[in-house]
Amino acid sequence: MSLSRRDFLVGGTAAAVTLFAGRAPAGHVEKPGELKIGLITDIHYADADTRGSRHYRESISKMRDATAIFRREGIDLAVECGDLIDSPANTSREIELGFLKTINSEFKMAGVPTQYVLGNHCLAAMSKADFLSEVGQAQAHSSMDINGWHLVFLDACYRRDETPYDSGNYVWTDTEIPLAQRDWLEQDLADTDLPSLVFVHQRIDQPPSSLHSVSSGKAVRKIIMDSGKVAAVFQGHAHVNEVNVFGGVPYLTMAAMVEGKGVENSACSVLHC
C-alpha cells in the first residue's frame, strides 16, 4: 500500500502512527506499556546548495520543528533512521564531522535519549567508528528494552561481500545485512518475551532488483516473521511514505526530511505504542 506525503502527514508536518502489540510470543509475556517514539529519517543536512528537491541547509529549521513537536508530544525516545548528513562536492572527514556536530546538536534538543541508525550518506567520508563516536553510541546494530517493548536497530551499511562501508568505499545500491548480524537478530528476538519493533535504513521489503533493497532482505523478513514478536519495521532510504505487509508484519518506509522547501514540506512522525 502506497501513501502520499499528505496521507502520512495528517494535520501538519508530523504523522501520528499507533501500534498495538499483536501476536503474543509463547510463554510468559510482560504486558507492554505506553511508549512514544519520535521518528525522523533522511535529514541529509549539509552546508550545500539545493539540488533538485533536496534542500540541505533547510534541514536545520526542519529539525528544530521536529524536536519541538517531540517535546510537545512527550516522547520517550527519538530515533533517527539514517542519512543524518549528506556530502557536498570536495567533501572530507573534517567537513562531514562538522555537519554531524551541527545537526546532531539540534536533534539532541528533543530532550530524551536518542538512537541512530547508520545510513549510506553518513559514511561518504568517515568511518562507522567516527560517526558513532561523535553521536555517543556504542554500536551500529543493537537492541534495547523500554516500557515493555523490545527495540532492534539494524545496520545494513555493508557491501554484498560483507565489507563494511567506510569512507566512501561502496556504491549506495550495494547493501547487505551480513550473516553474522542476521544470526544475531534471530537470537536477539528468540531471547525476548516482549513485542518488538525493528528499525533499519535501507529497505528489507523490496525484491533484490530494487535499487533501495538489502540483498538479504527476504532472509531478514523470514527471521522477523518466524519470531512472531515483531509488531512493525521502520525504514528510510527511499524518501517516500509506503507500507508493505509480509507475514502480518507492516514494513513502513518513511518520507525524507530533506525533501521540499520549508517546514511545511518536512517529515517527522510520533509513534505511539
KEFI-384460 format. One line per 10 residues: for each residue x, y, z of N, C-alpha, C. Coordinates in steps of 0.2 Angstrom, whole numbers, plus 2048, in hexadecimal, padded with zeros to 3 digits. Layout:
N
X/Y/Z/X/Y/Z/X/Y/Z  ...
# end
This chain:
273
804/7FA/800/800/800/800/804/806/800  803/80B/7FB/807/811/7FB/803/816/7FE  807/81B/801/803/821/805/807/827/802  802/82C/801/805/832/7FE/808/836/804  80C/83B/803/80F/83F/809/80A/842/80D  804/844/80A/7FF/847/80E/7FB/842/812  7FA/83C/810/7F7/836/813/7FB/835/81A  802/835/81A/806/834/820/806/83A/824  806/840/821/807/846/825/801/849/827  7FC/846/82A/7F6/848/82C/7F6/84E/830
7F4/854/82F/7F3/85A/833/7FA/85D/834  7FE/85D/82F/805/860/830/80B/85C/82E  810/85E/831/816/85A/82F/817/854/833  813/852/838/814/84C/83C/80F/847/83A  811/841/839/80C/83B/839/80B/838/840  805/836/841/804/832/847/803/82B/845  807/827/847/806/820/846/805/81C/84C  800/818/84D/7FE/814/853/7FF/80C/851  803/809/856/803/802/856/801/7FF/85C  7FE/7F9/85B/7FC/7F5/861/800/7EE/861
802/7EC/866/805/7E5/866/801/7E0/863  803/7DC/85E/7FF/7D8/85A/800/7D0/85D  803/7CC/859/804/7C5/85A/808/7C5/861  806/7C1/865/80A/7C0/86C/80F/7BA/86B  815/7BB/86D/81A/7B6/86D/818/7B0/872  81A/7AA/871/819/7A5/876/81C/7A6/87C  818/7A4/882/81B/7A4/888/818/7AB/88C  81B/7AC/891/819/7B2/895/81B/7B9/891  817/7BD/891/818/7C4/88D/816/7C9/892  81B/7CE/893/81A/7D4/897/815/7D8/893
810/7DB/896/80B/7DF/893/80F/7E6/891  80F/7E7/88A/812/7ED/888/80F/7F4/88B  813/7F8/88C/811/7FF/88E/810/804/889  80E/80A/88A/80E/80F/885/815/811/884  816/812/87D/81C/815/87B/81B/819/875  81F/81F/875/81F/824/870/826/825/86D  826/824/867/82D/825/863/82C/82A/85E  831/82F/85E/831/834/859/836/831/853  833/831/84D/837/82E/847/838/833/842  83E/833/840/840/837/83A/845/833/836
846/835/82F/84A/831/82B/84C/836/825  852/834/822/855/837/81C/854/83F/81D  858/841/822/859/849/823/85D/84C/81E  863/848/81D/868/84B/817/86A/852/819  86B/853/81F/86E/85A/820/875/85B/81D  876/861/81A/87C/863/817/87C/86A/816  882/86D/817/882/874/815/884/875/80D  87E/873/80A/87F/873/802/879/875/7FF  879/878/7F9/874/87A/7F5/86F/875/7F4  868/877/7F3/863/873/7F1/864/86F/7EA
863/869/7EA/863/865/7E4/85D/861/7E3  859/863/7DE/853/860/7DC/84E/862/7E2  84B/85D/7E5/846/85D/7EA/84A/85D/7F1  850/85C/7F1/854/85C/7F8/856/862/7FA  853/865/800/855/86B/802/85A/86A/809  860/869/807/865/867/80D/865/86B/813  866/872/811/867/876/817/860/877/81B  85B/876/818/854/877/81B/853/871/820  857/86C/820/856/867/825/857/869/82C  85B/86F/82D/85B/872/834/855/874/837
851/878/833/84B/87B/835/846/875/836  846/870/831/841/86A/831/843/866/838  849/865/839/84B/862/83F/848/865/846  849/86C/846/846/870/84B/83F/86F/84C  83B/86F/846/834/86E/846/832/867/849  836/862/847/835/85B/849/836/85A/851  83B/85D/853/83D/85C/85A/838/860/85F  835/865/85C/830/869/860/82A/865/860  828/861/85B/822/85D/85B/823/857/860  829/854/860/82B/84F/864/82A/851/86B
82D/857/86D/82C/859/874/825/85A/876  821/85D/871/81A/85E/873/816/857/874  818/852/870/815/84C/870/817/847/876  81D/849/879/81F/846/87F/822/83F/87D  826/83F/878/829/838/876/82E/835/87B  82F/82F/87B/833/82B/87F/83A/82A/87C  83B/82A/876/841/829/872/840/82C/86B  846/82E/868/846/831/861/84A/82D/85D  848/82A/858/84C/826/853/84D/829/84C  853/829/84A/855/82C/844/857/826/83F
853/825/83A/854/81F/836/858/81F/830  85D/823/830/863/823/82B/863/82A/827  869/82B/824/86B/830/820/869/837/824  86C/838/82A/86C/83E/82D/86F/843/82A  875/842/826/878/847/822/879/845/81B  87B/84A/817/87D/848/810/884/84B/80E  886/84A/808/88D/84B/806/88D/850/800  88F/856/801/890/85A/7FB/896/858/7F7  897/85C/7F2/89D/85B/7EE/8A4/85C/7F2  8A9/859/7F1/8AF/85A/7F4/8AF/85A/7FC
8AB/854/7FE/8AA/853/805/8B0/850/808  8B0/850/80F/8B5/84D/813/8B3/84B/819  8B6/847/81D/8B4/844/823/8B3/84A/828  8B7/84F/828/8B7/855/82C/8B0/859/82B  8AF/85A/824/8A9/85E/822/8A3/85A/824  8A2/853/823/89C/850/825/89C/84F/82D  8A1/84F/830/8A0/84F/838/89E/855/83A  89F/85B/837/89C/861/838/895/861/837  893/85E/831/88B/85E/830/888/85A/835  88B/854/837/888/850/83C/888/853/843
88D/857/845/88C/85A/84B/886/85F/84B  886/863/846/881/868/845/87A/865/846  878/860/841/871/85E/841/870/859/847  875/856/84A/873/852/850/872/856/856  875/85C/856/873/860/85C/86C/862/85C  869/863/856/862/865/855/85E/85F/857  860/859/855/85C/853/856/85C/851/85E  861/853/861/862/852/869/85D/856/86C  85A/85C/869/855/860/86C/84F/85D/86D  84E/857/86B/848/853/86C/847/852/874
84D/852/877/84D/851/87F/84C/84B/882  84D/845/87D/84C/83E/880/852/83A/87D  853/834/87F/858/830/87C/857/830/874  85D/82F/871/85C/82F/869/860/828/867  85D/826/861/860/820/85E/861/821/857  867/81F/854/869/820/84D/869/81A/849  866/819/843/867/814/83F/86C/817/839  871/813/837/876/815/832/873/815/82B  874/81B/828/872/81B/821/878/81C/81C  877/81A/816/87D/81A/811/880/821/811
87C/827/811/87F/82D/810/883/82F/817  882/82C/81C/886/82D/822/88D/82B/822  88F/827/81D/895/824/81C/899/826/816  897/82B/813/89A/82D/80C/8A2/82F/80E  8A3/832/813/8AA/834/815/8AC/832/81C  8A8/82F/81F/8AB/82D/826/8A9/825/827  8AC/823/82C/8AA/81C/82E/8A4/81B/833  8A2/815/834/89D/814/839/89F/816/840  8A5/814/841/8A8/816/848/8A8/81E/849  8AA/822/843/8A9/829/844/8A2/82B/845
89D/829/842/896/82B/843/894/829/84A  895/823/84C/893/821/852/896/824/858  89C/826/857/8A0/82A/85C/89D/831/85D  89B/834/858/899/83B/858/892/83B/85B  88D/836/859/887/836/85C/886/833/863  88B/82F/865/88B/82C/86C/888/826/86C  888/822/867/885/81B/867/88A/816/866  889/810/86A/88E/80B/86A/88F/807/864  889/805/861/889/800/85C/884/802/856  885/800/850/881/801/84A/87B/7FD/84A
87B/7F7/84D/875/7F3/84D/875/7F1/855  86F/7F1/857/86E/7F0/85E/866/7EF/860  865/7EE/866/85E/7ED/868/85D/7F0/86F  857/7F2/871/855/7F4/878/84E/7F3/87A  84D/7F3/880/846/7F2/883/844/7F9/886  83E/7FB/884/83C/801/887/834/801/888  831/802/88E/82A/802/88F/827/7FC/88D  82A/7F6/88E/827/7F0/88C/827/7EE/884  82B/7F2/880/82C/7F1/879/833/7EF/878  835/7EB/873/83B/7E9/871/83D/7ED/86A
842/7F1/86A/844/7F5/864/84A/7F2/861  84A/7F1/85B/850/7EE/857/852/7F3/852  859/7F4/852/85C/7F9/84D/861/7F5/849  860/7F5/842/864/7F1/83E/869/7F6/83A  86E/7F3/837/873/7F7/833/874/7F3/82D  871/7F6/827/872/7F3/821/877/7F7/81C  87B/7FA/820/881/7FE/81C/887/7F9/81B  886/7F4/817/88B/7EF/815/88A/7EE/80E  88F/7EC/80A/88F/7EA/803/88D/7E3/803  88B/7E0/7FD/889/7D9/7FC/88E/7D5/7FF
894/7D6/7FE/89A/7D2/800/89B/7D3/808  896/7D6/80B/896/7D7/812/89C/7DC/815  89F/7DF/810/8A4/7E5/813/8A0/7EB/815  8A1/7ED/81B/89E/7F3/81E/89F/7F9/81A  89A/7FD/819/89B/804/816/8A0/808/81B  8A5/80B/817/8AA/80F/81B/8AD/814/816  8AB/81B/818/8AE/820/814/8AD/820/80C  8A7/81E/80A/8A6/81E/803/8A8/818/7FF  8A9/812/802/8AC/80D/7FF/8A6/808/7FC  8A1/80B/7FA/89B/807/7F8/897/80B/7F3
892/808/7F0/88D/80A/7EB/886/80A/7EF  882/80F/7EF/87C/80F/7F4/877/80A/7F2  877/807/7EC/873/802/7EA/875/7FB/7ED  87B/7FA/7EF/87E/7F4/7F1/87E/7F4/7F9  878/7F1/7FB/877/7F1/803/875/7EA/805  877/7E9/80B/876/7E2/80E/876/7E2/816  872/7DD/819/873/7DC/820/876/7D5/820  87D/7D5/823/881/7CF/822/87E/7C9/826  880/7C3/825/87E/7BD/828/87E/7BE/830  884/7C0/832/885/7C0/839/880/7C5/83D
87E/7CA/839/879/7CF/83C/872/7CB/83C  871/7C8/836/86A/7C4/836/86A/7BF/83B  86F/7BB/83D/86F/7B6/842/86E/7BA/849  871/7C0/84A/870/7C3/850/869/7C5/851  866/7C8/84B/85F/7CA/84B/85A/7C4/84D  85B/7BE/84A/857/7B8/84C/858/7B7/853  85E/7B7/856/85F/7B5/85D/85C/7BB/862  85D/7C1/860/85A/7C7/863/853/7C6/864  84F/7C5/85F/848/7C4/85F/846/7BE/863  84A/7B9/862/848/7B2/866/849/7B4/86E
84D/7B8/870/84E/7B9/877/84A/7BE/87A  845/7C1/876/841/7C6/87A/83A/7C3/87A  836/7C5/87F/82F/7C3/880/82A/7CA/87E  82E/7CF/87C/82A/7D5/87B/828/7D6/874  822/7DA/872/821/7DC/86B/827/7E0/869  828/7E0/863/82E/7E3/860/82D/7E7/85A  832/7EC/859/832/7F1/854/839/7F0/851  839/7F1/84A/840/7F0/847/841/7F7/843  847/7FA/843/848/800/83F/84F/7FE/83B  84E/801/835/854/800/830/854/805/82B
859/807/828/859/80C/823/857/80A/81C  85B/805/819/859/803/813/853/7FE/813  850/7FD/80E/84A/7F9/80E/84B/7F2/80D  847/7EE/812/847/7E7/812/840/7E4/80F  83C/7E8/80C/835/7E6/80A/835/7E6/802  83B/7E7/7FF/83B/7E7/7F8/83F/7E1/7F5  83D/7E0/7EE/841/7DA/7EB/848/7DC/7EA  84D/7D8/7E9/854/7D9/7E8/855/7DE/7E3  851/7DE/7DE/852/7E2/7D8/851/7EA/7D9  84D/7EB/7DF/84C/7F2/7E1/853/7F6/7E2
853/7FC/7E0/859/800/7E2/85A/801/7E9  855/801/7ED/855/803/7F4/855/7FD/7F9  855/7F7/7F6/854/7F0/7F9/85B/7EE/7FC  85A/7EB/803/860/7E7/806/860/7E0/802  866/7DE/800/866/7D8/7FC/863/7D2/800  864/7D1/806/861/7CC/80A/85A/7CD/80D  856/7D2/80A/850/7D4/80D/84B/7CF/80E  84B/7CA/80A/846/7C4/80B/848/7C0/811  84E/7BF/812/851/7BB/817/84F/7BF/81E  850/7C5/81E/84F/7C9/824/847/7C9/825
843/7CA/820/83C/7CA/821/83A/7C3/824  83D/7BE/822/83B/7B7/825/83D/7B7/82C  842/7B9/82E/844/7B9/835/83F/7BD/839  83D/7C3/837/838/7C7/83A/831/7C4/83B  82F/7C1/835/829/7BD/835/829/7B7/83A  82E/7B3/839/82E/7AD/83D/82F/7AE/845  831/7B4/847/831/7B6/84E/82B/7B7/851  826/7B9/84D/81F/7BA/84F/81F/7C0/854  824/7C4/855/824/7C9/85A/824/7D0/857  825/7D1/851/826/7D8/84E/820/7DB/84C
81E/7E1/84F/818/7E4/84E/819/7E8/847  81F/7EB/846/820/7EF/840/827/7F0/83F  829/7F2/838/830/7F4/836/82F/7FB/833  834/7FF/835/835/806/833/83B/807/82F  83A/80A/829/840/80A/824/840/812/821  846/813/81E/846/81A/81B/849/818/814  84E/81C/811/852/81B/80B/84E/81D/805  848/81B/804/845/81C/7FE/841/823/7FD  841/827/803/83E/82E/803/836/82E/802  833/828/802/82C/828/801/828/825/807
822/827/808/81D/823/80D/81A/81D/809  81B/817/80C/819/811/809/818/80C/80E  813/808/80E/812/802/812/811/7FC/80E  815/7F7/810/814/7F0/80D/814/7EB/813  810/7E6/812/80F/7E1/818/811/7DA/816  815/7D7/81A/818/7D0/818/817/7CC/81F  813/7C6/81E/812/7C2/824/80F/7C6/82A  80A/7CA/828/807/7CE/82D/80A/7D4/830  811/7D5/82E/815/7DA/831/815/7E0/82C  813/7E6/82E/813/7EC/82A/81B/7EF/829
81D/7F0/823/823/7F3/822/822/7FB/820  823/7FF/824/822/806/823/828/80A/821  828/80C/81B/82D/811/818/82B/818/819  82F/81C/81C/82D/823/81D/830/828/819  82D/82D/818/82F/833/814/835/836/816  839/839/812/83F/83D/814/83E/844/816  841/846/81B/841/84C/81E/844/851/819  849/850/815/84C/854/811/848/857/80B  843/853/809/83F/854/803/83B/85A/803  83B/85F/7FF/836/864/7FF/839/86A/802
836/870/801/838/876/804/833/878/809  836/87A/80F/832/87C/815/830/877/819  82F/878/820/82D/873/825/826/870/823  822/874/81E/81C/871/81C/81D/86B/818  823/86A/815/825/864/811/829/85F/815  82A/860/81B/82E/85C/81F/82B/855/821  82E/851/824/82B/84B/826/82E/848/82D  829/847/831/82B/844/838/825/840/83A  826/83B/83F/820/837/841/821/836/849  81B/835/84C/81B/833/853/817/82C/853
81B/827/855/819/821/855/816/81F/85C  810/81E/85D/80D/81D/863/80B/815/864  80F/812/868/80D/80B/869/80A/80A/870
# end
